[in-house]
């Protein structure tokens, strides 16, 4: 072929001058795009100079503990339609008709009468006397008094007798006597004379103090019974809510058991919790009934009287206890 270049050799020599394959170009472009994306992300994270920092949303303030709204949610009212009493009204009613307090008032009245009787020993006593029969008529008067300082006593008697049928020169007679009694050893002096009076006065003073203490004790007991009913109402509401939650858990466990997401043990555990919550609800109802009966008993109300304490919030701090 005369030394001419063959077509195969020309093609082999021109091969290094061909452009890169498309796969290599694609790899290079992907690497360049990845570098640009990384640089843009870093620049986006860095704030621009002089730009204000982004505003951070502040969390909403929670209601303070013991606020008016929170307190209103905790208050549980009395039975619907039942007459209610405030704490001041309950204390006032108890001071008027409590049985124990009335016994103290009667004891004070008795001690006052005993003191008056002891003082009356030193007052003169005058007793008229009159007797009449077929053969005589008698008029008379008796006088007696206890001496205050010596311990003695003085008595006087006077009689006027008329006997019209008697065979006597003087059918009318009179008698007058005066007797003074004074102990010389035992019972002489003011200590013995005023012994009963002093004891009566001390008994009266003791009953007065007992009455004041009984009133204070009754006021404390009424306040304790009042807030005891309020506390039992709230405990009953807590027990009722607990029963609702446990019933919801039991139903949820049964539903999950039907679709295979819970075991039978989970259902038994939920049923046990529901039974315990139901028992706690019954005990809370019984405790509330007992607290109401004690409150009505302190007020001397009949058992069928539906009076209840009014709705009130339990004090949570020492400042709430101050008037």
Phi, psi and omega in degrees: 000013167068035175072006177289150180286136179279156180298328181292321181291320178298321179292323180294321180291327182276356183296318181296340183272004180283154179293163182293152177296159182293330179293322179291322178295319180296319180297319180294319179295319178297321178293321179293317179297321179296321179294318179295321180295320178295320179294321179293323178294320178294321179292327179290329180285332181272124180289152178290153181292131179086353180278140180292147180295150180297142181287135179259127181291125179280143179291149179293139181289133177282150177296135180296148179293131180086010179290171184296321181293317179295322179294318180298327179288334182276340185285132175244125185278174179285184177295138183297128179087355181276140175293143185239161178228140173281171180295318179296317178295323178294318178295319179297318180292323179293322178292340180272324190222018174290136185294315179297321178291324177295326175296320177295322177295320178295321178295322177294319178297320178295320178293326176295319178293324177295322177294319178296323178293323177293323177290327182294343177297333182267003175265147178290141178245131181241124183237114177284151181229134178213128178222139181218136177218187182290331185245358180202161177223132184235130171241142179194174179210140177244138181230133179211146178203141176267130182284134189287326189254329184271340184085001179270187180212154178231139180220148180218143179226145177222134182227146175225113187246134178238126178230086184292334183265001183281143176273074181221152180294335181235099182286346180243128180229157177224151183221132179225126182227145178226122184235129177243123181246126181222115177287144182261329182243286183276127178089008179271146177101170184288333181298316179286326182292321183261015183298308181295322181293317179295318178297321179294320178293319177296321177296320178295318177296321177296320178292325177296316178296320179297323179293319178296316178295323178296321177296316179295317179296321179294319178299319179294318180295321179295318178297318178296318178294322179300306181286339173295320176294318179298318180294318180293328175299314182292322176295324177295320178295321177296318179295323178294317177296320178297321178295320178298318180294317180292326175294319176297321177295322179295315179296321178295320179294321178295320178295319178292328177294324181295328181262005176083017180264357179216158180263170178294332178295323177297321179293318178297321180294319178294321178295323177295316178297321178294320178295319178295320178294323178294320177295320178295325178294318179295318179294325177293321177296319178294319179295324177294318178296321178294319179295321178294320179295320178294320178297314180291327177294322177294331178272002181058042178263152178294157183298330182272007179280120185274037181281136180226157173294147179288166180294132181208154178267140177288138178293135181254340180230169179292332179293332180289339181279344181284143181292000000 
